[in-house]
């Protein structure tokens, strides 16, 4: 199983090379894998909550729309060409046809492909040993959460070498180490600490939510709220309660009081001005963060029917 979004940026493009030749280069690379299945994102059916992540990864480059076919030579940098959604979708369509003609199995998601990749990999692992090739941490979390512990072996492999070797994660080993309850709540721990579609908490590393999930019963209680159906009020209350666990707030104070206390501490111990982003979030900001976390967890669990604009996002210029 190959993550198509990661695959697009895996191989270098040479200017002057035709798009047919570029596609052939990808086909030859993919054919090195036994029984390959490639899963691509959808790039024009949006808007999606991951749009800002794609824009950030492109460095703010929008790119110009290019009319091209297989005989057209590449005239711009790969990143600039793929920064335009129409170019990216047309190239994915062209590449998919070449891959299928070469005997590869190709799937395309409506939007972000992570859930489709994970679900397809889990289904394949029921029949034979399966390896997912990609870079996205979201994929690792989803595989650990959804994989059947009794299936054939399931691995995730980085498509980039670290030194002379590829990094490989044994999904069943993680499941045995974390145990069933932790695995089911892992999407919440990943999302609340910050992922592609939720804000990162300054000073709170990715390991903190995991430790809290393991050791703090109150934190686990809030995680269960996000794993099922919940009202806005329940989401906001559980989100703030979870954040208080992460920041180690005193029993008599909420986020706003903590923010004020941290501000006073910084003023009294430093001659430099206080940087606002280093303070804990306000209670109002935590509500939006909590709503986005809930939306993302529901999407990862495959049961999201929510409107993003009711869950902490606004739509601007498409």
Secondary structure, 3 states (H helix, E strand, C coil): CEEHHHHHCCCCCCCCCEHHHHHHHHHHHHCCCCCCEEEECCCCCCCCCCHHHHHHHCCCCCCCCCCCCCCCECCCCHHHHHCCHHHHHHHHHHHHHHHHHCCCEEEECCCCCHHHHHHHHHHHHCCCCEEEECCCHHHHHHHHHHCCCCCCCEEEEEEEEECCEEEEEEHHHHHHHHHHHHHHHHHHHHHHCCECCECCCCCCCHHHHHHHHHHCHHHHHHHHHHHCCCCHHHHHHHHHHHHHHHHCCCCCCCHHHHHHHHHHHHHHHCCCCCCHHHCCCCHHHHHHHHHHHHHHHHHHCCCCCCCHHHCCCCCCCC
